Amino acid sequence: MATENLSTSQTSAAVSLFQKAHGRMTTIQRIDEQVAALQDQRRKLQDELRAVQALINEEFERVMSGASSESPNRMLAHMADTEGPGANGEDSERDAEMNEAVA
């Protein structure tokens, strides 16, 4: 009877260890799946970013090729009128100095 109790406790300990190992392996498998999903998401976002960067580059090329016919003063004046702090009257003195420096 004593050997039977010893054998049962050893078996119970072994079963507990196998269950613990199985739980850890299952956790690792879930983490691997999550990492794979994150890598796929990162790849997709990186592809989207590259596409947006290409569009930005194309827009800059379009603006710069059209700008070659405009004078730098006219471009600066247009930029100051349409955006930035100078658009609402602020920093107009600084903008005037910038325009004079380019002229």
N, CA, C and O atoms as a MOPAC input file, in Angstrom:
PM7 MOZYME 1SCF
protein

 N      0.81200 1    -1.17100 1     0.00000 1
 C      0.00000 1     0.00000 1     0.00000 1
 C      0.87300 1     1.25900 1     0.00000 1
 O      0.50700 1     2.23400 1    -0.65600 1
 N      1.97300 1     1.28200 1     0.68300 1
 C      2.87000 1     2.42300 1     0.74400 1
 C      3.48500 1     2.68500 1    -0.61600 1
 O      3.63300 1     3.83800 1    -1.01900 1
 N      3.84900 1     1.61200 1    -1.33500 1
 C      4.42000 1     1.80300 1    -2.67100 1
 C      3.36800 1     2.32300 1    -3.63500 1
 O      3.66900 1     3.06400 1    -4.57100 1
 N      2.12600 1     1.92000 1    -3.38800 1
 C      1.04300 1     2.38900 1    -4.24700 1
 C      0.84000 1     3.89700 1    -4.05300 1
 O      0.63600 1     4.61100 1    -5.03500 1
 N      0.88900 1     4.39100 1    -2.83200 1
 C      0.75600 1     5.82100 1    -2.55100 1
 C      1.93600 1     6.60100 1    -3.13000 1
 O      1.75800 1     7.69300 1    -3.66900 1
 N      3.14900 1     6.03200 1    -3.01600 1
 C      4.34100 1     6.66800 1    -3.56200 1
 C      4.23700 1     6.74600 1    -5.08000 1
 O      4.57200 1     7.76900 1    -5.67800 1
 N      3.77700 1     5.67900 1    -5.69400 1
 C      3.63000 1     5.63300 1    -7.13500 1
 C      2.57300 1     6.62300 1    -7.59800 1
 O      2.75900 1     7.28100 1    -8.62200 1
 N      1.49700 1     6.74000 1    -6.88900 1
 C      0.42000 1     7.66900 1    -7.23200 1
 C      0.90000 1     9.11300 1    -7.10300 1
 O      0.57700 1     9.94600 1    -7.95000 1
 N      1.66000 1     9.41800 1    -6.06400 1
 C      2.15100 1    10.78600 1    -5.89400 1
 C      3.18900 1    11.12800 1    -6.96500 1
 O      3.23700 1    12.26500 1    -7.43400 1
 N      4.01900 1    10.15800 1    -7.35800 1
 C      4.98000 1    10.40400 1    -8.44000 1
 C      4.26000 1    10.61500 1    -9.75900 1
 O      4.63000 1    11.48800 1   -10.54400 1
 N      3.22300 1     9.80900 1   -10.00100 1
 C      2.44200 1     9.94600 1   -11.22900 1
 C      1.73500 1    11.28600 1   -11.23800 1
 O      1.69700 1    11.96600 1   -12.26300 1
 N      1.17700 1    11.66600 1   -10.10500 1
 C      0.48200 1    12.94700 1    -9.99600 1
 C      1.44700 1    14.10700 1   -10.25400 1
 O      1.08300 1    15.07100 1   -10.92700 1
 N      2.65900 1    14.02400 1    -9.73200 1
 C      3.66800 1    15.06300 1    -9.96200 1
 C      4.06300 1    15.10700 1   -11.43500 1
 O      4.23200 1    16.18500 1   -12.00500 1
 N      4.21100 1    13.93900 1   -12.04600 1
 C      4.57700 1    13.88100 1   -13.46700 1
 C      3.45800 1    14.45800 1   -14.32500 1
 O      3.71400 1    15.20100 1   -15.27200 1
 N      2.22100 1    14.11400 1   -13.99000 1
 C      1.07600 1    14.63200 1   -14.74200 1
 C      1.03200 1    16.15100 1   -14.61500 1
 O      0.79200 1    16.85500 1   -15.59600 1
 N      1.26100 1    16.64600 1   -13.42200 1
 C      1.26100 1    18.08100 1   -13.19200 1
 C      2.34200 1    18.76900 1   -14.02800 1
 O      2.09700 1    19.82900 1   -14.60500 1
 N      3.53000 1    18.17800 1   -14.09800 1
 C      4.60900 1    18.74700 1   -14.89600 1
 C      4.27700 1    18.74800 1   -16.39100 1
 O      4.55400 1    19.71600 1   -17.09900 1
 N      3.68000 1    17.64700 1   -16.85800 1
 C      3.29900 1    17.58400 1   -18.27300 1
 C      2.21100 1    18.60900 1   -18.58700 1
 O      2.22600 1    19.22400 1   -19.65300 1
 N      1.27400 1    18.79200 1   -17.66900 1
 C      0.22400 1    19.78400 1   -17.87800 1
 C      0.82200 1    21.19800 1   -17.92000 1
 O      0.43200 1    22.03400 1   -18.73500 1
 N      1.77200 1    21.43500 1   -17.02300 1
 C      2.43500 1    22.73100 1   -16.99500 1
 C      3.19000 1    22.96900 1   -18.30600 1
 O      3.11400 1    24.05600 1   -18.87900 1
 N      3.91400 1    21.96000 1   -18.77600 1
 C      4.65900 1    22.06800 1   -20.03400 1
 C      3.71000 1    22.29900 1   -21.20200 1
 O      3.98600 1    23.11600 1   -22.08000 1
 N      2.59700 1    21.58100 1   -21.21400 1
 C      1.62000 1    21.74100 1   -22.28900 1
 C      1.03900 1    23.15400 1   -22.28200 1
 O      0.85400 1    23.76100 1   -23.33700 1
 N      0.76000 1    23.66300 1   -21.10800 1
 C      0.25600 1    25.02800 1   -20.99900 1
 C      1.24100 1    26.04200 1   -21.53500 1
 O      0.86200 1    26.98400 1   -22.23100 1
 N      2.50700 1    25.84600 1   -21.20900 1
 C      3.54900 1    26.76300 1   -21.69400 1
 C      3.69500 1    26.66800 1   -23.21600 1
 O      3.85700 1    27.68500 1   -23.89000 1
 N      3.63800 1    25.45800 1   -23.75000 1
 C      3.74800 1    25.29000 1   -25.20700 1
 C      2.56200 1    25.94100 1   -25.91400 1
 O      2.72400 1    26.53800 1   -26.97800 1
 N      1.38500 1    25.82900 1   -25.33400 1
 C      0.20200 1    26.46400 1   -25.91300 1
 C      0.34800 1    27.98500 1   -25.89100 1
 O     -0.00100 1    28.66300 1   -26.85700 1
 N      0.86200 1    28.50900 1   -24.79200 1
 C      1.08700 1    29.95500 1   -24.68100 1
 C      2.09200 1    30.42200 1   -25.72500 1
 O      1.88400 1    31.44400 1   -26.37800 1
 N      3.17000 1    29.68200 1   -25.88000 1
 C      4.18600 1    30.03900 1   -26.88200 1
 C      3.58200 1    30.01700 1   -28.28100 1
 O      3.87300 1    30.88900 1   -29.09900 1
 N      2.74800 1    29.02900 1   -28.55600 1
 C      2.11500 1    28.94700 1   -29.87300 1
 C      1.22000 1    30.16400 1   -30.12100 1
 O      1.23800 1    30.72800 1   -31.21500 1
 N      0.44100 1    30.57100 1   -29.12000 1
 C     -0.40800 1    31.75300 1   -29.27300 1
 C      0.42800 1    33.00900 1   -29.48600 1
 O      0.08200 1    33.85200 1   -30.31400 1
 N      1.51800 1    33.13800 1   -28.75100 1
 C      2.39900 1    34.29800 1   -28.90600 1
 C      3.00700 1    34.30700 1   -30.30200 1
 O      3.09500 1    35.36200 1   -30.93000 1
 N      3.43000 1    33.14100 1   -30.79600 1
 C      3.97800 1    33.05700 1   -32.15400 1
 C      2.95500 1    33.51400 1   -33.18600 1
 O      3.29900 1    34.20900 1   -34.14200 1
 N      1.69400 1    33.12200 1   -32.99300 1
 C      0.64100 1    33.54300 1   -33.92000 1
 C      0.43400 1    35.05100 1   -33.85500 1
 O      0.23000 1    35.69700 1   -34.88300 1
 N      0.48700 1    35.61200 1   -32.64900 1
 C      0.33100 1    37.05600 1   -32.49700 1
 C      1.49100 1    37.80100 1   -33.14500 1
 O      1.28600 1    38.82300 1   -33.80000 1
 N      2.69800 1    37.29600 1   -32.96600 1
 C      3.87400 1    37.92500 1   -33.57400 1
 C      3.75900 1    37.87700 1   -35.09600 1
 O      4.06800 1    38.85800 1   -35.77300 1
 N      3.31800 1    36.74700 1   -35.63400 1
 C      3.15500 1    36.63000 1   -37.08000 1
 C      2.11400 1    37.62600 1   -37.58700 1
 O      2.30000 1    38.24300 1   -38.63600 1
 N      1.01800 1    37.78200 1   -36.84200 1
 C     -0.01300 1    38.74100 1   -37.23700 1
 C      0.52800 1    40.16200 1   -37.17800 1
 O      0.23500 1    40.97100 1   -38.05800 1
 N      1.31200 1    40.47400 1   -36.15600 1
 C      1.90700 1    41.81200 1   -36.04900 1
 C      2.90200 1    42.06200 1   -37.17900 1
 O      2.96100 1    43.16700 1   -37.71800 1
 N      3.67900 1    41.05100 1   -37.53900 1
 C      4.62900 1    41.20500 1   -38.64300 1
 C      3.88600 1    41.46300 1   -39.95200 1
 O      4.31700 1    42.27800 1   -40.76800 1
 N      2.76800 1    40.76500 1   -40.14700 1
 C      1.97800 1    40.96700 1   -41.35200 1
 C      1.38200 1    42.37400 1   -41.36300 1
 O      1.38000 1    43.04400 1   -42.39500 1
 N      0.87800 1    42.81500 1   -40.21400 1
 C      0.32700 1    44.16000 1   -40.11000 1
 C      1.40500 1    45.20100 1   -40.36900 1
 O      1.15100 1    46.19800 1   -41.04500 1
 N      2.60200 1    44.98200 1   -39.84200 1
 C      3.71200 1    45.91100 1   -40.05000 1
 C      4.08200 1    45.98800 1   -41.52400 1
 O      4.32600 1    47.07300 1   -42.05400 1
 N      4.12100 1    44.83600 1   -42.18500 1
 C      4.44700 1    44.79900 1   -43.60900 1
 C      3.41500 1    45.58000 1   -44.41600 1
 O      3.77300 1    46.34100 1   -45.31500 1
 N      2.13500 1    45.39300 1   -44.09800 1
 C      1.07900 1    46.10900 1   -44.81900 1
 C      1.18500 1    47.61700 1   -44.59100 1
 O      1.06200 1    48.40300 1   -45.53100 1
 N      1.41300 1    48.01200 1   -43.34900 1
 C      1.55000 1    49.43900 1   -43.05100 1
 C      2.77500 1    50.03700 1   -43.73800 1
 O      2.73600 1    51.17300 1   -44.21100 1
 N      3.85200 1    49.27200 1   -43.79100 1
 C      5.05900 1    49.75200 1   -44.45500 1
 C      4.80800 1    49.92100 1   -45.95700 1
 O      5.28700 1    50.88000 1   -46.56100 1
 N      4.06000 1    48.99500 1   -46.55600 1
 C      3.70900 1    49.12800 1   -47.97400 1
 C      2.84900 1    50.36800 1   -48.20500 1
 O      3.05000 1    51.09600 1   -49.17700 1
 N      1.88300 1    50.60600 1   -47.30200 1
 C      1.04200 1    51.78900 1   -47.41800 1
 C      1.87100 1    53.06200 1   -47.27400 1
 O      1.65900 1    54.03300 1   -48.00100 1
 N      2.80600 1    53.05300 1   -46.34400 1
 C      3.67200 1    54.21100 1   -46.14000 1
 C      4.51100 1    54.48500 1   -47.38600 1
 O      4.67900 1    55.63800 1   -47.78300 1
 N      5.02800 1    53.44500 1   -47.99000 1
 C      5.80500 1    53.62700 1   -49.21900 1
 C      4.95200 1    54.23000 1   -50.32600 1
 O      5.41700 1    55.07800 1   -51.08600 1
 N      3.68700 1    53.78300 1   -50.41300 1
 C      2.78500 1    54.31600 1   -51.43000 1
 C      2.51100 1    55.80000 1   -51.17600 1
 O      2.50000 1    56.60000 1   -52.11200 1
 N      2.29200 1    56.16700 1   -49.91500 1
 C      2.05200 1    57.56700 1   -49.58100 1
 C      3.30400 1    58.39700 1   -49.85100 1
 O      3.21200 1    59.51700 1   -50.35300 1
 N      4.46800 1    57.85200 1   -49.52000 1
 C      5.71100 1    58.57300 1   -49.79700 1
 C      5.88900 1    58.80200 1   -51.29400 1
 O      6.35300 1    59.86100 1   -51.71500 1
 N      5.52000 1    57.80900 1   -52.09100 1
 C      5.61600 1    57.96200 1   -53.54400 1
 C      4.68000 1    59.06100 1   -54.03100 1
 O      5.04500 1    59.84600 1   -54.90600 1
 N      3.47300 1    59.12100 1   -53.46700 1
 C      2.53600 1    60.17800 1   -53.84600 1
 C      3.07100 1    61.55400 1   -53.45000 1
 O      2.95000 1    62.52200 1   -54.20000 1
 N      3.66200 1    61.61900 1   -52.26100 1
 C      4.25400 1    62.89100 1   -51.81800 1
 C      5.37300 1    63.30400 1   -52.76700 1
 O      5.45700 1    64.46500 1   -53.16600 1
 N      6.22800 1    62.35700 1   -53.12600 1
 C      7.33000 1    62.65500 1   -54.05300 1
 C      6.80200 1    63.12600 1   -55.40800 1
 O      7.33500 1    64.06500 1   -56.00000 1
 N      5.74200 1    62.45900 1   -55.89400 1
 C      5.15600 1    62.86500 1   -57.16400 1
 C      4.59600 1    64.28000 1   -57.08100 1
 O      4.74100 1    65.07000 1   -58.01300 1
 N      3.95400 1    64.59300 1   -55.95500 1
 C      3.39200 1    65.93400 1   -55.78300 1
 C      4.50300 1    66.98500 1   -55.73800 1
 O      4.38400 1    68.05000 1   -56.34400 1
 N      5.58200 1    66.67800 1   -55.01700 1
 C      6.71000 1    67.60700 1   -54.99200 1
 C      7.28900 1    67.79800 1   -56.38700 1
 O      7.60700 1    68.92100 1   -56.77900 1
 N      7.42500 1    66.72100 1   -57.13000 1
 C      7.94400 1    66.82800 1   -58.49300 1
 C      7.03100 1    67.69200 1   -59.35200 1
 O      7.49900 1    68.52100 1   -60.13200 1
 N      5.72400 1    67.49300 1   -59.20300 1
 C      4.75900 1    68.27100 1   -59.97700 1
 C      4.86200 1    69.74700 1   -59.61000 1
 O      4.88900 1    70.61200 1   -60.48600 1
 N      4.91800 1    70.02500 1   -58.31900 1
 C      4.99000 1    71.41100 1   -57.86900 1
 C      6.31000 1    72.03400 1   -58.30000 1
 O      6.33700 1    73.17200 1   -58.76700 1
 N      7.39200 1    71.30400 1   -58.14800 1
 C      8.69800 1    71.86700 1   -58.49300 1
 C      8.85100 1    72.05200 1   -60.00000 1
 O      9.47800 1    73.01900 1   -60.43200 1
 N      8.30100 1    71.15900 1   -60.80400 1
 C      8.41700 1    71.33000 1   -62.25800 1
 C      7.56000 1    72.49800 1   -62.72400 1
 O      7.93000 1    73.19900 1   -63.66600 1
 N      6.41800 1    72.71400 1   -62.07600 1
 C      5.58300 1    73.86700 1   -62.40000 1
 C      6.16300 1    75.14000 1   -61.83700 1
 O      5.90500 1    76.23000 1   -62.34700 1
 N      6.94600 1    75.00200 1   -60.78600 1
 C      7.51700 1    76.17400 1   -60.12300 1
 C      8.71500 1    76.72500 1   -60.88300 1
 O      9.10900 1    77.87000 1   -60.66200 1
 N      9.28900 1    75.94500 1   -61.76000 1
 C     10.46900 1    76.42500 1   -62.47000 1
 C     10.15000 1    77.64200 1   -63.33500 1
 O     11.03600 1    78.44100 1   -63.63900 1
 N      8.87600 1    77.78300 1   -63.73300 1
 C      8.50000 1    78.93900 1   -64.53700 1
 C      8.17100 1    80.14400 1   -63.66800 1
 O      8.15000 1    81.27100 1   -64.16300 1
 N      7.91100 1    79.92700 1   -62.37200 1
 C      7.61100 1    81.02500 1   -61.46500 1
 C      8.89400 1    81.55600 1   -60.84000 1
 O      9.87800 1    80.83100 1   -60.69300 1
 N      8.86500 1    82.82100 1   -60.48000 1
 C     10.02300 1    83.38700 1   -59.79900 1
 C     10.00000 1    82.95300 1   -58.33800 1
 O      8.92800 1    82.70400 1   -57.78700 1
 N     11.16000 1    82.85900 1   -57.70700 1
 C     11.20000 1    82.48300 1   -56.29100 1
 C     10.40600 1    83.44300 1   -55.41500 1
 O      9.76800 1    83.00900 1   -54.45600 1
 N     10.42900 1    84.73000 1   -55.72100 1
 C      9.67200 1    85.70200 1   -54.92800 1
 C      8.17600 1    85.41100 1   -54.99400 1
 O      7.47200 1    85.46200 1   -53.98500 1
 N      7.71400 1    85.11000 1   -56.18100 1
 C      6.29000 1    84.83600 1   -56.35300 1
 C      5.89700 1    83.55900 1   -55.60700 1
 O      4.82900 1    83.49800 1   -54.99800 1
 N      6.75400 1    82.54900 1   -55.65600 1
 C      6.47100 1    81.30800 1   -54.91700 1
 C      6.40500 1    81.56700 1   -53.42300 1
 O      5.49200 1    81.09000 1   -52.75000 1
 N      7.36900 1    82.32300 1   -52.89500 1
 C      7.38300 1    82.62800 1   -51.46700 1
 C      6.15600 1    83.43800 1   -51.06900 1
 O      5.56600 1    83.19600 1   -50.01500 1
 N      5.77700 1    84.37800 1   -51.89000 1
 C      4.60000 1    85.18300 1   -51.59800 1
 C      3.34600 1    84.30900 1   -51.58300 1
 O      2.48300 1    84.46200 1   -50.71900 1
 N      3.25900 1    83.41600 1   -52.52300 1
 C      2.11200 1    82.51100 1   -52.58800 1
 C      2.06500 1    81.60100 1   -51.36400 1
 O      1.00000 1    81.39500 1   -50.78100 1
 N      3.21500 1    81.05700 1   -50.97500 1
 C      3.27300 1    80.18800 1   -49.80500 1
 C      2.90500 1    80.96300 1   -48.55400 1
 O      2.19900 1    80.43500 1   -47.69500 1
 N      3.36000 1    82.19400 1   -48.42800 1
 C      3.05900 1    83.00500 1   -47.25100 1
 C      1.58400 1    83.35900 1   -47.19600 1
 O      1.02000 1    83.47700 1   -46.10800 1
 N      0.94800 1    83.53200 1   -48.34800 1
 C     -0.47100 1    83.88100 1   -48.38400 1
 C     -1.37400 1    82.69500 1   -48.07100 1
 O     -2.45100 1    82.87200 1   -47.50300 1
 N     -0.95200 1    81.50300 1   -48.43100 1
 C     -1.83700 1    80.35200 1   -48.31500 1
 C     -1.70800 1    79.55700 1   -47.03800 1
 O     -2.65300 1    78.86100 1   -46.66600 1
 N     -0.57300 1    79.62700 1   -46.34100 1
 C     -0.41300 1    78.81600 1   -45.13400 1
 C      0.62000 1    79.41800 1   -44.21200 1
 O      1.34900 1    80.33900 1   -44.58000 1
 N      0.66900 1    78.89000 1   -43.02500 1
 C      1.67500 1    79.31600 1   -42.06800 1
 C      1.24300 1    80.53200 1   -41.29700 1
 O      0.17000 1    81.08600 1   -41.53600 1
 N      2.09100 1    80.95300 1   -40.35800 1
 C      1.74700 1    82.07000 1   -39.49700 1
 C      1.55200 1    83.37200 1   -40.23800 1
 O      0.79900 1    84.22700 1   -39.77200 1
 N      2.19800 1    83.55600 1   -41.36700 1
 C      2.07100 1    84.79300 1   -42.11900 1
 C      0.73500 1    84.91800 1   -42.83100 1
 O      0.40700 1    86.00200 1   -43.31300 1
 N     -0.03700 1    83.86700 1   -42.91500 1
 C     -1.29500 1    83.88900 1   -43.63800 1
 C     -2.32700 1    84.77500 1   -42.94800 1
 O     -3.19900 1    85.32600 1   -43.62000 1
 N     -2.25600 1    84.92700 1   -41.64400 1
 C     -3.24200 1    85.73600 1   -40.93800 1
 C     -2.65400 1    87.06300 1   -40.46000 1
 O     -3.20800 1    87.68900 1   -39.55700 1
 N     -1.56000 1    87.49400 1   -41.04200 1
 C     -0.98900 1    88.78100 1   -40.71600 1
 C      0.14700 1    88.72100 1   -39.72200 1
 O      0.86600 1    89.70800 1   -39.56700 1
 N      0.33700 1    87.61700 1   -39.05000 1
 C      1.42200 1    87.49800 1   -38.07800 1
 C      2.74600 1    87.32400 1   -38.80400 1
 O      2.79900 1    86.76600 1   -39.90000 1
 N      3.78100 1    87.79200 1   -38.20100 1
 C      5.13400 1    87.63700 1   -38.71700 1
 C      5.30600 1    88.22300 1   -40.12000 1
 O      6.16400 1    87.76400 1   -40.87400 1
 N      4.51300 1    89.21800 1   -40.47700 1
 C      4.61300 1    89.76500 1   -41.83300 1
 C      5.95100 1    90.46300 1   -42.04800 1
 O      6.46700 1    90.48900 1   -43.16500 1
 N      6.51000 1    91.02500 1   -40.98600 1
 C      7.81600 1    91.67700 1   -41.09700 1
 C      8.88700 1    90.64900 1   -41.45200 1
 O      9.75400 1    90.90200 1   -42.28900 1
 N      8.81400 1    89.48700 1   -40.80500 1
 C      9.77600 1    88.42300 1   -41.09100 1
 C      9.59800 1    87.93100 1   -42.52200 1
 O     10.58100 1    87.66700 1   -43.21400 1
 N      8.35400 1    87.80600 1   -42.96900 1
 C      8.10000 1    87.37400 1   -44.33800 1
 C      8.65000 1    88.38000 1   -45.34400 1
 O      9.21100 1    87.99400 1   -46.37000 1
 N      8.48900 1    89.67100 1   -45.04900 1
 C      9.00800 1    90.70300 1   -45.94700 1
 C     10.52200 1    90.62300 1   -46.02400 1
 O     11.10400 1    90.77000 1   -47.09800 1
 N     11.16500 1    90.38600 1   -44.87300 1
 C     12.61900 1    90.24600 1   -44.87100 1
 C     13.04600 1    89.04500 1   -45.69100 1
 O     14.04400 1    89.10000 1   -46.40900 1
 N     12.29400 1    87.96000 1   -45.58500 1
 C     12.62800 1    86.75100 1   -46.33700 1
 C     12.49600 1    87.01900 1   -47.83300 1
 O     13.34800 1    86.60100 1   -48.61600 1
 N     11.44200 1    87.70600 1   -48.22900 1
 C     11.25500 1    88.03100 1   -49.63600 1
 C     12.35400 1    88.93800 1   -50.15600 1
 O     12.82600 1    88.76600 1   -51.28000 1
 N     12.77100 1    89.92000 1   -49.32900 1
 C     13.85400 1    90.80100 1   -49.73600 1
 C     15.16500 1    90.04300 1   -49.87300 1
 O     15.96200 1    90.33600 1   -50.76500 1
 N     15.39600 1    89.07100 1   -48.99800 1
 C     16.63600 1    88.30200 1   -49.04100 1
 C     16.71700 1    87.47300 1   -50.31700 1
 O     17.80100 1    87.28300 1   -50.86900 1
 N     15.58400 1    86.98500 1   -50.77800 1
 C     15.57100 1    86.16400 1   -51.98100 1
 C     15.73700 1    87.03100 1   -53.21900 1
 O     16.32100 1    86.60100 1   -54.21400 1
 N     15.22400 1    88.24400 1   -53.15400 1
 C     15.28100 1    89.16300 1   -54.31200 1
 C     16.65800 1    89.59700 1   -54.55000 1
 O     16.91100 1    90.36900 1   -55.47500 1

